[in-house]
Amino acid sequence: MAKCPKCGADNPDYAFFCGKCSSDLRDASGKIIQTSDLQPEPQKEPAGEKAQPGGPIPIQPRTTPPQLIFCTWCGRQVNATTLYCPYCGKNPRGPWEGGSRPDYTSDSGESYEVSRGGNASGVLVLGGVMAILAGVLALGQGIIYATAASAVSYLPGSGSICFCGGLDALFGLGSIAGGIMAIRRSSFALALAGAIVGMLGLGLLIGGLFGLIALICIAVSRQEFND
């Protein structure tokens, strides 16, 4: 059995990550940390209830085999009740499963925070890239508006154009920051806000579509963030 050094849970010999808290089960040399199999103590028969010779044989309870599912990320079969795949350390049910599991309580009652291992999924990376592209387009549109407003500053309404350009530039910077947050999985709220402002920036019209795609990808990847 592979012993988790963080939460103490027992895992299969082949597991690289703990199925309870996703901690790495390998030491500095890359070897899986093993623990000796505990031998169950022989059950003592209650006094006065010894089995009589020739008596009926007690019926052993039938054990149900565990239900197996395929991990969405690595494609290997894992126990359906496990929280993290023992091979890749990610949620085997995929990024679309709702809810997050930020912390757990060990058998001793001690609470600890779960650190999610691995890199961001392809869906989340796509969302971050789309947010960055939407931000770049919104920023470029803002620069175009500001330049045009300065060129025709003598005309009425040039101030409104300059204001819209500055607003687009702020939306663009916010969307770029949100995309970086999404790829780094550091803050779900800021990443989601960046996708929203990137969509509202309407950078050269296509930027709004990029922002919408980023919003959807980031929203379905909520559980991958570390906050």
QUIVENRA-V170252 format. One record per residue. N is the residue number from 1. SS is DSSP state (helix for helix, strand for strand, loop for the rest). OMEGA is omega in whole degrees, 0 to 359 (none if undefined). Layout:
n=N ss=SS omega=OMEGA
n=N ss=SS omega=OMEGA
This chain:
n=1 ss=loop omega=177
n=2 ss=strand omega=184
n=3 ss=strand omega=178
n=4 ss=loop omega=181
n=5 ss=loop omega=184
n=6 ss=loop omega=183
n=7 ss=loop omega=177
n=8 ss=loop omega=181
n=9 ss=loop omega=177
n=10 ss=strand omega=181
n=11 ss=strand omega=177
n=12 ss=loop omega=183
n=13 ss=loop omega=186
n=14 ss=loop omega=187
n=15 ss=loop omega=173
n=16 ss=loop omega=181
n=17 ss=strand omega=180
n=18 ss=loop omega=179
n=19 ss=loop omega=180
n=20 ss=loop omega=184
n=21 ss=loop omega=177
n=22 ss=loop omega=177
n=23 ss=loop omega=179
n=24 ss=strand omega=182
n=25 ss=loop omega=181
n=26 ss=strand omega=178
n=27 ss=loop omega=184
n=28 ss=loop omega=181
n=29 ss=loop omega=180
n=30 ss=loop omega=180
n=31 ss=loop omega=180
n=32 ss=strand omega=181
n=33 ss=loop omega=183
n=34 ss=strand omega=174
n=35 ss=loop omega=182
n=36 ss=loop omega=179
n=37 ss=loop omega=179
n=38 ss=loop omega=179
n=39 ss=loop omega=180
n=40 ss=loop omega=179
n=41 ss=loop omega=179
n=42 ss=loop omega=180
n=43 ss=loop omega=180
n=44 ss=loop omega=178
n=45 ss=loop omega=177
n=46 ss=loop omega=181
n=47 ss=loop omega=177
n=48 ss=loop omega=181
n=49 ss=loop omega=178
n=50 ss=loop omega=180
n=51 ss=loop omega=179
n=52 ss=loop omega=178
n=53 ss=loop omega=179
n=54 ss=loop omega=181
n=55 ss=loop omega=181
n=56 ss=loop omega=179
n=57 ss=loop omega=181
n=58 ss=loop omega=181
n=59 ss=loop omega=179
n=60 ss=loop omega=179
n=61 ss=loop omega=181
n=62 ss=loop omega=180
n=63 ss=loop omega=179
n=64 ss=loop omega=179
n=65 ss=loop omega=182
n=66 ss=loop omega=177
n=67 ss=loop omega=184
n=68 ss=strand omega=174
n=69 ss=strand omega=178
n=70 ss=strand omega=178
n=71 ss=loop omega=181
n=72 ss=loop omega=188
n=73 ss=loop omega=185
n=74 ss=loop omega=175
n=75 ss=loop omega=181
n=76 ss=loop omega=180
n=77 ss=strand omega=179
n=78 ss=strand omega=177
n=79 ss=strand omega=184
n=80 ss=loop omega=182
n=81 ss=loop omega=182
n=82 ss=loop omega=181
n=83 ss=loop omega=182
n=84 ss=loop omega=180
n=85 ss=loop omega=180
n=86 ss=loop omega=181
n=87 ss=loop omega=184
n=88 ss=loop omega=176
n=89 ss=loop omega=180
n=90 ss=loop omega=178
n=91 ss=loop omega=185
n=92 ss=loop omega=181
n=93 ss=loop omega=173
n=94 ss=loop omega=184
n=95 ss=loop omega=184
n=96 ss=loop omega=178
n=97 ss=loop omega=183
n=98 ss=loop omega=176
n=99 ss=loop omega=178
n=100 ss=loop omega=181
n=101 ss=loop omega=187
n=102 ss=loop omega=181
n=103 ss=strand omega=180
n=104 ss=strand omega=178
n=105 ss=strand omega=181
n=106 ss=loop omega=181
n=107 ss=loop omega=180
n=108 ss=loop omega=180
n=109 ss=loop omega=181
n=110 ss=loop omega=180
n=111 ss=strand omega=178
n=112 ss=strand omega=181
n=113 ss=strand omega=179
n=114 ss=loop omega=175
n=115 ss=loop omega=183
n=116 ss=loop omega=183
n=117 ss=loop omega=177
n=118 ss=loop omega=180
n=119 ss=loop omega=179
n=120 ss=loop omega=180
n=121 ss=loop omega=180
n=122 ss=helix omega=179
n=123 ss=helix omega=181
n=124 ss=helix omega=177
n=125 ss=helix omega=177
n=126 ss=helix omega=178
n=127 ss=helix omega=178
n=128 ss=helix omega=180
n=129 ss=helix omega=179
n=130 ss=helix omega=178
n=131 ss=helix omega=179
n=132 ss=helix omega=179
n=133 ss=helix omega=178
n=134 ss=helix omega=178
n=135 ss=helix omega=179
n=136 ss=helix omega=180
n=137 ss=helix omega=178
n=138 ss=helix omega=178
n=139 ss=helix omega=178
n=140 ss=helix omega=178
n=141 ss=helix omega=178
n=142 ss=helix omega=178
n=143 ss=helix omega=179
n=144 ss=helix omega=180
n=145 ss=helix omega=181
n=146 ss=helix omega=178
n=147 ss=helix omega=180
n=148 ss=helix omega=180
n=149 ss=helix omega=179
n=150 ss=helix omega=180
n=151 ss=helix omega=181
n=152 ss=loop omega=183
n=153 ss=loop omega=181
n=154 ss=loop omega=181
n=155 ss=loop omega=176
n=156 ss=loop omega=181
n=157 ss=loop omega=180
n=158 ss=helix omega=178
n=159 ss=helix omega=178
n=160 ss=helix omega=178
n=161 ss=helix omega=179
n=162 ss=helix omega=178
n=163 ss=helix omega=178
n=164 ss=helix omega=178
n=165 ss=helix omega=178
n=166 ss=helix omega=178
n=167 ss=helix omega=177
n=168 ss=helix omega=179
n=169 ss=helix omega=178
n=170 ss=helix omega=176
n=171 ss=helix omega=180
n=172 ss=helix omega=179
n=173 ss=helix omega=178
n=174 ss=helix omega=179
n=175 ss=helix omega=178
n=176 ss=helix omega=178
n=177 ss=helix omega=178
n=178 ss=helix omega=177
n=179 ss=helix omega=177
n=180 ss=helix omega=177
n=181 ss=helix omega=180
n=182 ss=helix omega=181
n=183 ss=helix omega=179
n=184 ss=helix omega=180
n=185 ss=loop omega=187
n=186 ss=loop omega=182
n=187 ss=loop omega=181
n=188 ss=helix omega=183
n=189 ss=helix omega=181
n=190 ss=helix omega=178
n=191 ss=helix omega=179
n=192 ss=helix omega=178
n=193 ss=helix omega=177
n=194 ss=helix omega=178
n=195 ss=helix omega=181
n=196 ss=helix omega=180
n=197 ss=helix omega=175
n=198 ss=helix omega=177
n=199 ss=helix omega=180
n=200 ss=helix omega=180
n=201 ss=helix omega=178
n=202 ss=loop omega=182
n=203 ss=loop omega=180
n=204 ss=loop omega=178
n=205 ss=loop omega=182
n=206 ss=helix omega=179
n=207 ss=helix omega=177
n=208 ss=helix omega=177
n=209 ss=helix omega=177
n=210 ss=helix omega=179
n=211 ss=helix omega=178
n=212 ss=helix omega=177
n=213 ss=helix omega=179
n=214 ss=helix omega=180
n=215 ss=helix omega=180
n=216 ss=helix omega=182
n=217 ss=helix omega=181
n=218 ss=helix omega=182
n=219 ss=helix omega=181
n=220 ss=helix omega=180
n=221 ss=loop omega=184
n=222 ss=helix omega=188
n=223 ss=helix omega=180
n=224 ss=helix omega=183
n=225 ss=loop omega=184
n=226 ss=loop omega=180
n=227 ss=loop omega=none
